[in-house]
Amino acid sequence: MSTRREQRSTGSELTPMKFSRLSRRGVLLGLSVAQLITLGIGGLTLLAAFYGGAGMLLAYSAPIWVLCAALTWIPVAGRPIVEWLPVVCWWLWRSTGGQLLYRRRIVKPRPAGNLALPGDMARLREYRDPESKACMIHDPRQATLTVVCEVTHPAFVLLDPGEQERRVTSWGRVLATVCRSGRIATLQVLERTLPDSGSGLAEWWSEHGTADGSWAATTYAELIERAGPAGERHATTISLSLDMKTAARQIRTAGGGIRGAAAVLRQEMATLTAALRSADLTPTGWLGPGQVAVILRSAYDPAVAATLERHGRLGQELATAGPVAVTETWGNLRTDSAWHAVLWVSEWPRSMVYPGFLAPVLLSTGIQRSMSLIYTPMRSDQAARDIRKKKVEHISDAAQRARMGQIEDASQTAEYQDVLQQEADLTAGHGVLRVSGLVSVSAPTLDELEAATAAIEQSAIQASCETRRLVGQQAVAFTAAALPLCRIV
């Protein structure tokens, strides 16, 4: 994950913004912990063979220290082989245990209150808040309580530069509010493209049209009926996750248990709602169980998304909102009616860009995709300690390289400047967040999925971003990218 920094201006002109670089600095001399371990094993083996008799012992032990050197320095897809070992081993373990396949047992009902989801999400529980009528998702293992809000907003790219700058500044205040709370575990912004059922056009015509039986009115109504299902629409949700461990004292004060956590979360919901309205975002309300169920079902079974929206109460039960079948492969995920692939935004723009830089990705037409921005706020004291630690590591590494006669790399200098800028922003009162970007692409067939994925990758290049497919962990990545449950990879 990378740490995001926003530059604000008091003028009316649109100000470019900059993202901090994703730190790739190792623990020692650019080497990670895994690389140091394998290098240490190889070095100790080489020394033991050399002092134990050299000659033949060096030849006998050669497979060990040569393998360690290869694991340490040979890259595969931009990462050393040793860093792929945990992913591959975990994949093999899940393969032998049959955990890559999920089939719902339709004759065996789920326990009351549990979500019908595969994998580690099977432990998630539903709680209906009696006061706000919102559906709260409780994760007992991670000790979080999550609620989802749907928001509407005008098209950002159609606004004038002064209005765009004002809205960017207002959104920065929303993120700063989340940082100051100290009780928020994760904030997720999920933007999805959905097949339009035509209900939106029909509702607009019923409110603003004149159905007087004339030729124009009849023709317009027929066009709406035919064009609606062939189109697509965008939907945006914001999910808020309460850290029940951090808020333990407030939860006990509010009565304890899940009811006390819900009371504390309602306070955060009220604060976020006020902040969103001040940023000219319109929250349409916190989603109930039926609305959350439709989102979950539409993600796993896109073919029925338009049908669920067109029919009133159909599919609005969380007990049946999960998939019927899931099959995970190394680079894809197969669910009820679609294939999915999840891309990780591994590099945000390194140069100054304007706030609408993601428009090529978000406005791509003809592709069904979901994009999640997952914000992890850091408390001010924790962020200050983290920045001090990074400064000490950068300075000590620079001194070590100077003693060894190594030349300072430009990327290392840029990372150190990012740390200094983060310290200046924190001192000025701004919040520090870690942000991850995930894009989930869906298609009816595997060939269409590959074509859509390639199109999204090209759109990301136009947005000055670098994306990588999350191989070996597509199921976990899909839940984080396509579901508004504040999951992390």
C-alpha positions in Angstrom: 0.0 0.0 0.0 1.1 3.5 -0.6 0.6 6.7 1.5 -1.4 9.4 -0.2 -0.6 13.1 0.1 -2.8 15.8 -1.2 -1.7 19.4 -2.0 -4.2 22.0 -1.4 -4.5 25.6 -2.7 -6.6 28.5 -1.6 -7.0 29.8 -5.2 -9.8 29.1 -7.6 -7.5 27.3 -10.2 -7.3 23.5 -10.2 -4.1 22.5 -8.4 -2.2 19.3 -9.3 -1.6 16.7 -6.7 1.1 14.2 -5.9 1.2 10.7 -4.4 4.0 9.4 -2.2 6.0 6.6 -3.8 5.5 3.0 -2.7 8.5 2.3 -0.5 10.6 -0.5 -1.8 13.5 0.1 0.6 14.6 -3.1 2.3 15.7 -3.6 5.9 19.4 -3.5 5.1 21.0 -2.3 1.8 17.8 -2.6 -0.1 17.2 -6.3 0.9 14.0 -7.4 2.5 13.7 -9.7 5.6 13.1 -12.7 3.4 16.1 -11.9 1.2 18.3 -11.4 4.3 17.2 -14.8 5.7 17.9 -16.7 2.4 21.2 -14.8 2.0 22.2 -15.6 5.5 21.5 -19.3 5.1 23.5 -19.4 1.9 26.4 -17.4 3.5 26.5 -19.7 6.6 26.5 -22.8 4.4 29.3 -21.4 2.3 31.4 -20.4 5.3 30.9 -23.8 7.0 32.0 -25.6 3.8 35.0 -23.4 3.4 36.3 -23.8 6.9 35.3 -27.5 7.1 37.6 -28.6 4.3 36.9 -26.4 1.2 37.3 -28.4 -2.0 34.7 -31.2 -1.9 32.6 -29.7 0.8 32.2 -26.6 -1.4 31.0 -28.7 -4.3 28.7 -30.8 -2.1 27.1 -27.7 -0.6 26.9 -25.8 -3.9 23.2 -26.6 -4.5 22.3 -25.0 -1.2 24.2 -21.7 -1.5 23.6 -21.4 -5.2 19.8 -21.9 -4.6 19.9 -19.3 -1.8 21.6 -16.8 -4.1 19.1 -17.5 -6.8 16.1 -17.0 -4.5 17.6 -13.8 -3.2 18.4 -12.0 -6.4 16.6 -13.5 -9.4 13.4 -11.5 -10.0 10.1 -12.9 -11.3 7.5 -10.4 -12.4 9.4 -7.6 -10.7 9.8 -9.4 -7.3 12.6 -11.7 -6.0 11.7 -15.4 -6.1 11.9 -15.6 -2.3 9.0 -13.1 -2.0 6.8 -15.4 -4.1 7.3 -18.4 -1.8 4.6 -17.4 0.7 2.1 -16.9 -2.1 2.9 -20.2 -3.8 3.0 -22.2 -0.6 -0.3 -20.8 0.5 -1.8 -21.6 -2.9 -0.5 -25.2 -2.8 -1.9 -25.6 0.7 -5.3 -24.4 -0.3 -5.2 -26.5 -3.5 -4.5 -29.8 -1.5 -7.2 -28.9 1.0 -9.9 -28.3 -1.6 -10.3 -24.6 -0.6 -10.3 -23.3 -4.1 -13.8 -24.6 -4.7 -17.0 -23.5 -3.1 -20.4 -25.0 -3.6 -23.3 -24.0 -1.6 -25.2 -26.7 0.3 -28.7 -25.8 -0.6 -30.3 -28.4 1.6 -28.4 -27.3 4.7 -29.5 -23.8 5.9 -27.0 -21.3 7.2 -27.0 -20.4 10.9 -29.3 -17.5 11.5 -27.6 -14.1 11.1 -24.5 -15.4 9.2 -23.8 -14.3 5.7 -23.9 -16.9 2.9 -20.4 -16.1 1.6 -17.5 -18.3 0.8 -14.0 -18.5 2.4 -13.1 -16.6 5.5 -16.2 -14.3 5.0 -18.4 -17.1 6.2 -17.8 -15.9 9.7 -19.4 -12.5 9.0 -22.6 -11.8 10.9 -25.5 -9.5 10.2 -26.8 -7.0 12.8 -29.8 -4.8 12.1 -29.5 -1.6 14.0 -33.0 -0.8 15.4 -32.4 3.0 15.5 -30.8 3.8 12.1 -32.3 0.7 10.4 -28.9 0.1 8.8 -27.4 -3.3 8.2 -24.2 -3.6 10.1 -21.7 -6.4 9.2 -19.8 -7.8 12.2 -16.5 -9.6 11.8 -15.8 -11.3 15.1 -12.2 -12.3 14.2 -11.1 -8.9 13.0 -13.3 -7.2 15.7 -14.8 -4.7 13.2 -18.3 -3.4 12.6 -19.0 -2.2 9.0 -21.9 -0.1 7.6 -22.5 1.0 4.0 -23.8 4.3 2.6 -24.8 5.0 -1.0 -23.9 8.5 -2.3 -24.8 10.4 -5.4 -22.8 13.2 -6.9 -22.6 15.2 -10.2 -20.1 14.2 -12.9 -16.7 15.6 -11.6 -15.2 15.9 -15.1 -18.0 18.2 -16.2 -17.4 20.8 -13.5 -15.4 23.9 -14.0 -11.8 24.0 -12.5 -12.7 26.2 -9.6 -15.6 23.9 -8.6 -13.4 20.9 -8.9 -10.8 22.4 -6.7 -13.4 23.3 -4.1 -14.7 19.7 -4.1 -11.2 18.2 -3.8 -10.5 20.4 -0.8 -13.8 19.4 0.8 -13.1 15.7 0.2 -9.7 16.2 1.9 -11.6 17.5 4.9 -13.7 14.3 4.9 -10.6 12.2 5.0 -9.1 14.4 7.7 -12.3 13.8 9.8 -11.8 10.1 9.5 -8.2 10.4 10.6 -9.0 12.4 13.7 -11.6 10.0 14.9 -9.1 7.4 16.0 -11.8 4.7 16.0 -12.1 4.0 12.3 -10.4 0.9 11.0 -11.1 1.3 7.3 -12.9 3.6 4.9 -13.8 2.1 1.5 -15.0 4.0 -1.6 -16.5 1.6 -4.1 -17.5 2.7 -7.6 -19.3 0.1 -9.8 -20.6 -0.1 -13.3 -23.9 -1.9 -13.5 -26.2 -3.0 -16.4 -29.0 -0.5 -16.4 -32.4 -2.1 -16.0 -34.1 1.0 -17.4 -35.7 1.9 -14.1 -33.8 5.1 -13.8 -35.0 6.4 -17.2 -38.5 5.2 -16.4 -38.5 7.1 -13.1 -37.2 10.2 -14.8 -39.9 10.0 -17.4 -42.6 9.4 -14.9 -41.5 12.5 -12.9 -40.6 14.9 -15.7 -42.4 13.6 -18.8 -45.8 14.4 -20.2 -47.6 11.2 -21.0 -50.4 12.8 -23.0 -50.8 10.0 -25.5 -49.2 12.1 -28.3 -46.9 10.6 -31.0 -43.9 12.2 -29.4 -44.7 11.0 -25.9 -45.4 7.5 -27.2 -42.2 7.3 -29.2 -40.1 8.6 -26.3 -41.6 6.0 -23.9 -40.8 3.2 -26.4 -37.2 4.4 -26.7 -36.8 4.4 -23.0 -38.2 0.9 -22.7 -35.8 -0.4 -25.4 -32.7 1.5 -24.6 -32.7 1.1 -20.8 -31.6 -2.5 -20.4 -28.8 -2.0 -23.0 -27.1 0.8 -21.1 -25.1 1.0 -18.0 -25.0 3.1 -14.9 -22.5 4.0 -12.1 -23.1 3.5 -8.4 -20.9 4.7 -5.6 -20.9 3.5 -2.0 -18.8 4.5 1.0 -18.3 1.9 3.7 -17.2 2.7 7.2 -15.6 0.1 9.5 -15.3 0.6 13.3 -12.3 -0.8 15.1 -14.0 -2.4 18.1 -10.6 -3.0 19.9 -9.6 0.7 19.7 -13.1 1.8 20.7 -13.4 -0.7 23.5 -13.8 1.9 26.3 -16.5 3.8 24.4 -18.3 0.5 23.6 -18.4 -0.4 27.3 -19.7 3.1 28.2 -22.5 2.6 25.6 -23.6 -0.7 27.1 -21.1 -3.2 25.8 -21.4 -5.9 23.2 -22.7 -5.5 19.7 -25.3 -3.0 20.8 -22.7 -0.8 22.4 -20.5 -1.0 19.2 -23.5 -0.1 17.1 -24.1 3.0 19.3 -20.5 4.1 18.8 -20.7 3.4 15.1 -23.8 5.6 14.9 -21.8 8.5 16.2 -19.2 8.0 13.4 -22.0 7.6 10.9 -23.5 11.0 11.9 -20.0 12.7 11.7 -19.3 11.2 8.3 -22.8 12.1 6.9 -22.2 15.8 7.9 -18.8 15.7 6.4 -20.1 14.3 3.1 -22.8 16.9 2.9 -20.3 19.7 3.5 -18.3 18.2 0.5 -21.4 18.4 -1.7 -21.9 14.7 -1.8 -25.4 13.5 -1.3 -25.8 10.4 1.0 -29.0 8.6 0.1 -29.1 6.8 3.4 -27.4 3.9 5.1 -28.2 0.6 3.4 -30.5 -1.9 4.9 -30.1 -5.7 4.7 -32.0 -6.0 1.4 -29.9 -3.4 -0.4 -26.7 -4.9 0.9 -27.9 -8.3 -0.3 -28.6 -7.0 -3.8 -25.0 -5.6 -4.0 -23.5 -8.9 -2.9 -25.7 -11.0 -5.3 -25.0 -8.6 -8.2 -21.2 -8.9 -7.7 -21.2 -12.7 -7.8 -24.0 -13.0 -10.4 -23.9 -10.0 -12.7 -26.4 -11.6 -15.1 -29.3 -11.0 -12.6 -28.3 -7.5 -11.5 -30.8 -5.8 -13.8 -33.5 -8.3 -12.8 -32.9 -7.7 -9.1 -33.2 -4.0 -9.6 -36.3 -4.1 -11.7 -38.2 -6.4 -9.3 -39.0 -4.9 -5.9 -38.3 -7.4 -3.1 -36.6 -10.1 -5.2 -33.3 -11.2 -3.9 -33.2 -9.0 -0.8 -32.3 -11.7 1.8 -28.8 -11.9 3.1 -29.2 -15.5 3.8 -29.3 -16.3 0.1 -27.3 -13.4 -1.3 -24.0 -15.3 -1.6 -22.8 -17.3 -4.7 -23.9 -20.8 -5.5 -20.5 -21.8 -6.9 -17.0 -20.3 -6.8 -13.9 -21.7 -8.5 -10.6 -19.9 -8.0 -7.7 -20.3 -10.4 -4.2 -18.8 -10.3 -5.1 -15.6 -12.1 -8.9 -15.6 -12.3 -12.1 -16.2 -10.3 -15.2 -18.0 -11.7 -18.5 -17.4 -10.0 -22.2 -18.0 -10.9 -22.5 -16.2 -14.2 -19.1 -14.4 -14.8 -15.4 -14.6 -14.8 -13.5 -12.1 -12.7 -9.9 -10.7 -12.5 -8.6 -8.3 -9.9 -5.9 -5.7 -10.6 -3.9 -3.9 -8.0 -2.8 -0.3 -8.5 0.8 -0.9 -7.7 2.0 2.5 -8.7 0.1 5.8 -8.4 1.3 8.7 -10.6 4.8 9.7 -9.7 4.5 13.2 -11.2 2.0 16.0 -10.5 -1.5 15.1 -11.8 -4.9 16.8 -11.7 -7.6 15.3 -9.5 -9.5 13.8 -12.5 -6.6 11.7 -13.6 -8.6 8.4 -13.0 -11.2 9.4 -15.6 -9.9 6.9 -18.3 -10.5 4.1 -15.9 -13.7 5.2 -14.3 -15.4 6.3 -17.6 -14.4 3.3 -19.7 -17.6 2.1 -21.4 -18.7 -1.4 -22.3 -16.7 -3.0 -19.4 -18.2 -4.2 -16.2 -15.8 -3.3 -13.4 -15.6 -2.2 -9.8 -13.0 0.0 -8.4 -12.3 0.3 -4.7 -10.2 2.8 -2.8 -9.4 1.4 0.6 -8.2 4.0 3.1 -6.6 3.0 6.3 -6.3 6.0 8.6 -3.4 6.4 11.0 -3.6 8.1 14.4 -1.4 11.2 14.7 0.9 9.7 17.3 1.2 6.5 15.3 1.9 8.4 12.1 4.5 10.5 13.9 6.3 7.4 15.2 6.2 5.8 11.8 7.6 8.9 10.1 10.4 9.1 12.7 11.2 5.5 12.1 11.4 6.0 8.4 13.6 9.0 8.8 16.1 7.1 11.0 16.1 4.2 8.6 16.8 6.4 5.6 19.6 8.3 7.3 21.2 5.1 8.6 21.0 3.4 5.2 22.5 6.4 3.5 25.4 6.4 6.0 25.9 2.6 5.4 26.0 3.1 1.7 28.5 6.0 2.0 30.8 3.8 4.1 30.6 1.1 1.4 31.1 3.5 -1.4 27.7 3.1 -3.0 26.1 5.9 -4.9 22.8 7.4 -3.7 19.9 6.4 -5.9 17.5 9.0 -7.2 14.5 6.9 -6.1 15.9 6.6 -2.6 16.3 10.4 -2.5 12.7 10.8 -3.7 11.3 8.5 -1.0 13.2 10.5 1.7 11.7 13.7 0.4 8.2 12.1 0.5 8.8 11.2 4.2 9.8 14.8 4.9 6.7 16.1 3.1 4.5 13.8 5.1 6.1 15.1 8.3 5.4 18.6 7.2 1.8 17.8 6.3 1.3 16.1 9.7 2.7 19.1 11.5 0.3 21.3 9.6 -2.6 19.3 10.9 -3.4 17.1 7.9 -4.1 13.4 8.3 -2.1 10.5 7.0 -3.7 7.6 5.3 -2.6 4.5 3.6 -4.6 4.0 0.4 -4.8 0.9 -1.8 -6.5 0.8 -5.2 -8.1 -2.4 -6.5 -10.0 -2.9 -9.8 -12.2 -5.9 -10.4 -13.1 -6.7 -14.0 -16.0 -9.0 -14.9 -17.1 -10.7 -18.1 -19.4 -13.6 -19.2 -16.6 -15.6 -20.8 -12.8 -16.0 -20.2 -11.9 -14.5 -23.6 -14.1 -11.4 -23.0 -12.5 -11.1 -19.5 -9.0 -11.0 -21.0 -10.0 -8.4 -23.5 -11.7 -6.3 -20.8 -8.7 -6.6 -18.5 -6.3 -5.5 -21.2 -8.5 -2.5 -21.9 -8.5 -1.5 -18.2 -4.7 -1.9 -18.1 -4.4 0.5 -21.0 -6.8 2.9 -19.4 -4.6 2.8 -16.2 -1.6 3.6 -18.3 -3.4 6.7 -19.7 -4.1 7.6 -16.0 -0.3 7.4 -15.2 -0.9 4.3 -13.0 0.7 0.9 -13.0 -1.5 -2.2 -12.4 -0.6 -5.8 -11.6 -2.9 -8.8 -11.5 -3.0 -10.3 -8.0 -2.2 -13.9 -8.9 -2.7 -16.7 -6.3 -5.1 -14.6 -4.2 -8.0 -13.7 -6.6 -10.7 -14.8 -4.2 -9.6 -12.6 -1.3 -8.8 -9.7 -3.7 -12.3 -10.0 -5.2 -14.0 -9.6 -1.9 -11.9 -6.4 -1.3 -12.4 -5.0 -4.7 -16.0 -5.8 -5.5 -17.8 -6.0 -2.2 -18.5 -2.9 0.1 -17.4 -4.8 3.3 -14.1 -3.0 4.0 -12.0 -6.1 3.4 -8.3 -5.9 2.8 -5.8 -8.1 0.9 
